[in-house]
């Protein structure tokens, strides 16, 4: 079986694709071997909410729990980490490789206040889930004007 890279049928997209291929080819970085180049990547995430909390789910399959970090700074949630793939066979030559590895960082602004003391995170089957309890709205006081 022979693997081939296909080009988009839209000529404009094909031109952009070729330009990007030329720009990021290894000769552009002459002192660094191809296997040592580390490109940042951006894992996909979902943000949802219930009445009581915001929920962030981030896809990071292949990342180890100890390589993930979650931080909350005011209304900004930041998830950083690193994912590495190890080759088992020393004689293996990739014909096609799409899985990204290296460092990543995702920051998002939460739509409302969060109880920072009760944020919980779990990592299971390649999905990091962060549960951010919403701040309970304080009852408003009616002030009498005299």
HELIX and SHEET records of a PDB file:
HELIX    1   1 UNK A   11  UNK A   23  1                                  13    
HELIX    2   2 UNK A   26  UNK A   29  5                                   4    
HELIX    3   3 UNK A   34  UNK A   36  5                                   3    
HELIX    4   4 UNK A  116  UNK A  118  5                                   3    
SHEET    1   A 4 UNK A  45  UNK A  49  0                                        
SHEET    2   A 4 UNK A  53  UNK A  59 -1                                        
SHEET    3   A 4 UNK A 127  UNK A 133 -1                                        
SHEET    4   A 4 UNK A 120  UNK A 124 -1                                        
SHEET    1   B 3 UNK A  63  UNK A  73  0                                        
SHEET    2   B 3 UNK A  76  UNK A  83 -1                                        
SHEET    3   B 3 UNK A 102  UNK A 109 -1                                        
END                                                                             
